[in-house]
């Protein structure tokens, strides 16, 4: 009787582990399919004339080309790579979230060292 009890428990344990493994694999497969179905855009920083700019690229296509600081009255490039990256990341996150990716003057000025 004791041996049968141990065999049943062992069998239940194996079935539970296999079920858990199956659930994990299915979940991972669904996540991979979702990731493949919707490619994400990427940020590229570049030097431009006497400053910096950025572009948003997806599948080797430039979707947004921004060689100058957006949302300000003057068309000048970003002063440094860090501020370019900050504004670019802000735009990229909004773009990938399917939100309005435009930035306000106040948001841009917060990213610049001193304007």
N, C-alpha and C positions, 0 to 999 in steps of 0.2 A: 504494500500500500504506500509506503514511504517512497519507494523508487518511482512509482507512477506519479506521485505528487511532484517530485523533483523534475521529472520529465515534462510534466504539464507546465510547470513554472518556467523551465528552460525554453520550452516552445513559445510560451507567451512572451517571454523576454525577447527572443529572436524576432517574433512577429512585430513587436513594438519597435524594436530597433530598425527593422527593415521599413516599416511604415514611416518612421521619422526620417530616415534617409531618403525615401521616395518623396516625401513632402519637401524636404530641403532641395533636392534636385529639381523638382518641378518649379519651385519658387525661383531658383536661380535661372532656369530656362526661360521663364516668363520675363524676368528682369533683363536678360540678354536680348530677347526679342524686342522688348520695348526700347532698349538702347539703340538697337540696330534700326528700328523703324523711324526714329527721329534723330538725325545727326545734330550735334551741337556746333554752334559757331565758335570760333577761336579768335583770340586777340593777338595781333602782331604789332609790335612797336618798331618804328623806324626813325632814322635821322632824316631831317628834311631841312634843306638850306641851312639856316643858322639856328635850328632848333630841332624839335621832335614832333612826331605825329603818330597816329595809330590807324589801323584798319581792322575791320571785323571780317573774317574769312570763313567760308564753309565750303567744303569739297573743292578747295583750290579756287573758289570764286570770291572776289572781293565784293562784299555786300555793302559795307560802309567804309569810305575812304575819308579820313579826317586829318589833313595835314596842318590844320590850324586849330586854335582854341575855339570850341563852339560856344555859342550863347553870349559872346561879348561883341562890342561894337567894332573892334579892330581885327583885321585878318592877320594874325601873327601866329607863328608856330609855338608849341609848348616850350617852356624854358629848359625843362630837364626831363629825363626819362621817368623819374618817380611820379611827377604830377601827370604825365601822359598816361602812365599805367593806371593811376587812380581813376581818372576820368574814363579811360578805356574799359576798365573792369566794371565800373558802374553801368556803362552803356551795354556791355556784353551780358551782364547778369539780367538786365531788363529784356534784352533781345531774346535770350535763351528762355526766359519765362513768358515769352509772347506778350509782353507789356509794352506800353509806350516807352521807347528807349531814348527819347529826347531828354536833354539835361537842362536845368535852369541855370541862369547866370550865378545865382547864389551857390548852387551845388558845385559848379566849376571853380568859383573863387575859393571855396573851402579846400579844394585839392591843390591849388597853386601855392607856391612858397610865399610870394608877395606880388600882388598885381597893382 
